[in-house]
Amino acid sequence: HIPPPSKPYTTSDNFFGDEELEMGFVLDILGPMIEAETLLASERGIKLEIEVADDLPGVWTRPKSLQEAVSNVLNNALKYVVLGNSDSPKVTVQFERLATVPGVVIRITDNGPGIRPDEQDAIFVRGYRGKEVGSLEGTGMGLDISRSMMSGMGGDLKLVENGNCGASFEFTLFRDNI
């Protein structure tokens, strides 16, 4: 049974104290959190690779909300990657320029078990947890909250096909006014 959708996050909502949208650089905002997660991943035997394109533009963001949204998805990747690939678990975080308009894509991909096709629409519903998560901790709220935060910044968070096993999520942020 899939719970009903939660209230959408709006640009006037404020979860983490960011008062206004501001122009920022994603690497400046996320760098310290990514460094900390890289160390933690290494301690757990997980390879965390970071790939950064040149000349990423500044984008409209709420820094604390962006940190929380990306941290939620990255923590999920680091948590679930070991379920499907205990020999060589790997998570990749890519920072790329948008091809068609000024903006940035942050892609988090893992080589874990992935998300079953029959659950792909449900994972963004607040409180939903996949059938194969086992005893791993979680509330099923992180993806819904993260997507709502991204929407509040004029961006998006979506599950994308990665062509391999595992899961791949894309965050999109824009430079132009929203």
Phi, psi and omega in degrees: 000127181263127179294159179294155180297151179276170176297132178294147176281136179244167182295343178272345176290152186211096182281322194236026172087000177283116185285316186225158169294144177219155177283131180208167178255125188300325180292324176295320183287318188262346185309306181299321179294318179296318178301314180297317180294327178297317179294316180296319179298316180300318178298332181266003179079021180254130177277121177246111180257140178242128179236125185235124175286158177285151170056051175290133181283160169292151182223161176284128185205163165248104191308313182294322178292321177297316178302315181294317181297312181291321178299319178303311183288319179296318177298321175299314181300315180292330180283314188271343183299328183286343179293328186250351186206071184287343180284317182215064180295137184216137174233135179241134174244120181245137175245118184227156172283144170292145184281327190256330179223159179297124179172184185227142170247131172248120182244128176245120184232139176232166178251032178280204185286346182079188182241124183303142180305323181285355179248356188296327177283332186278340188295340178267005178273126183304128178093350181280134174234139181298158183289337186252022182281348177062223184267009179296139180295152175159160181246345185079017182255340189300314182292320178297314180296316181298316179296320179297319177298317180296319177300320179294345177259005182081012181251201183208158170225128180214156171278132180235154177291130179250358176078355180229190172285166180097186181237154177220126180241140178241129170260136178235131177229149186241153177273322183291152178303144182258000000 
